[in-house]
Amino acid sequence: MQFGKTVSTALLTGAMAFVLVACEKEGPAERAGKEADKTIESVGKSIEKAGENIQDAAKGNKK
């Protein structure tokens, strides 16, 4: 009975280690998603800056 528990524990531990290692690897879709997130964030900042410039121009302030 003890041997069965030991084997079960070893198999479970091995399976958990395999799952953790497999989850750490980044696939091409995840890399593309991260690049898309960076691009969208950059575009958002540019739009925000353009909006500030428009507001400043409407108030007569120039930078």
Distance bins in CASP14 RR format, pairs under 12 A and 6 or more apart:
PFRMAT RR
TARGET T0000
AUTHOR 0000-0000-0000
RMODE 2
METHOD distances of the structure
MODEL  1
1 7 0 0 0 0 0 1 0 0 0 0 0
1 8 0 0 0 0 0 1 0 0 0 0 0
2 8 0 0 0 0 0 1 0 0 0 0 0
2 9 0 0 0 0 0 1 0 0 0 0 0
3 9 0 0 0 0 0 1 0 0 0 0 0
3 10 0 0 0 0 0 1 0 0 0 0 0
4 10 0 0 0 0 1 0 0 0 0 0 0
4 11 0 0 0 0 1 0 0 0 0 0 0
4 12 0 0 0 0 0 1 0 0 0 0 0
5 11 0 0 0 0 0 1 0 0 0 0 0
5 12 0 0 0 0 0 1 0 0 0 0 0
6 12 0 0 0 0 0 1 0 0 0 0 0
6 13 0 0 0 0 0 1 0 0 0 0 0
7 13 0 0 0 0 0 1 0 0 0 0 0
7 14 0 0 0 0 0 1 0 0 0 0 0
8 14 0 0 0 0 0 1 0 0 0 0 0
8 15 0 0 0 0 0 1 0 0 0 0 0
9 15 0 0 0 0 0 1 0 0 0 0 0
9 16 0 0 0 0 0 1 0 0 0 0 0
10 16 0 0 0 0 0 1 0 0 0 0 0
10 17 0 0 0 0 0 1 0 0 0 0 0
11 17 0 0 0 0 0 1 0 0 0 0 0
11 18 0 0 0 0 0 1 0 0 0 0 0
12 18 0 0 0 0 0 1 0 0 0 0 0
12 19 0 0 0 0 0 1 0 0 0 0 0
13 19 0 0 0 0 0 1 0 0 0 0 0
13 20 0 0 0 0 0 1 0 0 0 0 0
14 20 0 0 0 0 1 0 0 0 0 0 0
14 21 0 0 0 0 1 0 0 0 0 0 0
14 22 0 0 0 0 0 1 0 0 0 0 0
15 21 0 0 0 0 0 1 0 0 0 0 0
15 22 0 0 0 0 0 1 0 0 0 0 0
16 22 0 0 0 0 0 1 0 0 0 0 0
16 23 0 0 0 0 0 1 0 0 0 0 0
17 23 0 0 0 0 0 1 0 0 0 0 0
17 24 0 0 0 0 0 1 0 0 0 0 0
18 24 0 0 0 0 0 1 0 0 0 0 0
18 25 0 0 0 0 0 1 0 0 0 0 0
19 25 0 0 0 0 0 1 0 0 0 0 0
23 30 0 0 0 0 0 1 0 0 0 0 0
24 30 0 0 0 0 0 1 0 0 0 0 0
25 31 0 0 0 0 0 1 0 0 0 0 0
26 32 0 0 0 0 0 1 0 0 0 0 0
26 33 0 0 0 0 0 1 0 0 0 0 0
26 34 0 0 0 0 1 0 0 0 0 0 0
26 35 0 0 0 0 0 1 0 0 0 0 0
27 33 0 0 0 0 0 1 0 0 0 0 0
27 34 0 0 0 0 0 1 0 0 0 0 0
28 34 0 0 0 0 0 1 0 0 0 0 0
28 35 0 0 0 0 0 1 0 0 0 0 0
29 35 0 0 0 0 0 1 0 0 0 0 0
29 36 0 0 0 0 0 1 0 0 0 0 0
30 36 0 0 0 0 0 1 0 0 0 0 0
30 37 0 0 0 0 0 1 0 0 0 0 0
31 37 0 0 0 0 0 1 0 0 0 0 0
31 38 0 0 0 0 0 1 0 0 0 0 0
32 38 0 0 0 0 0 1 0 0 0 0 0
32 39 0 0 0 0 0 1 0 0 0 0 0
33 39 0 0 0 0 1 0 0 0 0 0 0
33 40 0 0 0 0 1 0 0 0 0 0 0
33 41 0 0 0 0 0 1 0 0 0 0 0
34 40 0 0 0 0 0 1 0 0 0 0 0
34 41 0 0 0 0 0 1 0 0 0 0 0
35 41 0 0 0 0 0 1 0 0 0 0 0
35 42 0 0 0 0 0 1 0 0 0 0 0
36 42 0 0 0 0 0 1 0 0 0 0 0
36 43 0 0 0 0 0 1 0 0 0 0 0
37 43 0 0 0 0 0 1 0 0 0 0 0
37 44 0 0 0 0 0 1 0 0 0 0 0
38 44 0 0 0 0 0 1 0 0 0 0 0
38 45 0 0 0 0 0 1 0 0 0 0 0
39 45 0 0 0 0 0 1 0 0 0 0 0
39 46 0 0 0 0 0 1 0 0 0 0 0
40 46 0 0 0 0 0 1 0 0 0 0 0
40 47 0 0 0 0 0 1 0 0 0 0 0
41 47 0 0 0 0 0 1 0 0 0 0 0
41 48 0 0 0 0 0 1 0 0 0 0 0
42 48 0 0 0 0 0 1 0 0 0 0 0
42 49 0 0 0 0 0 1 0 0 0 0 0
43 49 0 0 0 0 0 1 0 0 0 0 0
43 50 0 0 0 0 0 1 0 0 0 0 0
44 50 0 0 0 0 1 0 0 0 0 0 0
44 51 0 0 0 0 0 1 0 0 0 0 0
45 51 0 0 0 0 0 1 0 0 0 0 0
45 52 0 0 0 0 0 1 0 0 0 0 0
46 52 0 0 0 0 0 1 0 0 0 0 0
46 53 0 0 0 0 0 1 0 0 0 0 0
47 53 0 0 0 0 0 1 0 0 0 0 0
47 54 0 0 0 0 0 1 0 0 0 0 0
48 54 0 0 0 0 0 1 0 0 0 0 0
48 55 0 0 0 0 0 1 0 0 0 0 0
49 55 0 0 0 0 0 1 0 0 0 0 0
49 56 0 0 0 0 0 1 0 0 0 0 0
49 63 0 0 0 0 0 1 0 0 0 0 0
50 56 0 0 0 0 0 1 0 0 0 0 0
50 57 0 0 0 0 0 1 0 0 0 0 0
51 57 0 0 0 0 1 0 0 0 0 0 0
51 58 0 0 0 0 1 0 0 0 0 0 0
52 58 0 0 0 0 0 1 0 0 0 0 0
52 59 0 0 0 0 0 1 0 0 0 0 0
52 61 0 0 0 0 0 1 0 0 0 0 0
52 63 0 0 0 0 1 0 0 0 0 0 0
53 59 0 0 0 0 0 1 0 0 0 0 0
53 60 0 0 0 0 0 1 0 0 0 0 0
53 61 0 0 0 0 1 0 0 0 0 0 0
53 62 0 0 0 0 1 0 0 0 0 0 0
53 63 1 0 0 1 0 0 0 0 0 0 0
54 60 0 0 0 0 0 1 0 0 0 0 0
54 61 0 0 0 0 0 1 0 0 0 0 0
54 62 0 0 0 0 0 1 0 0 0 0 0
54 63 0 0 0 0 0 1 0 0 0 0 0
55 61 0 0 0 0 1 0 0 0 0 0 0
55 62 0 0 0 0 0 1 0 0 0 0 0
55 63 0 0 0 0 0 1 0 0 0 0 0
56 62 1 0 0 1 0 0 0 0 0 0 0
56 63 1 0 0 1 0 0 0 0 0 0 0
57 63 0 0 0 0 1 0 0 0 0 0 0
END
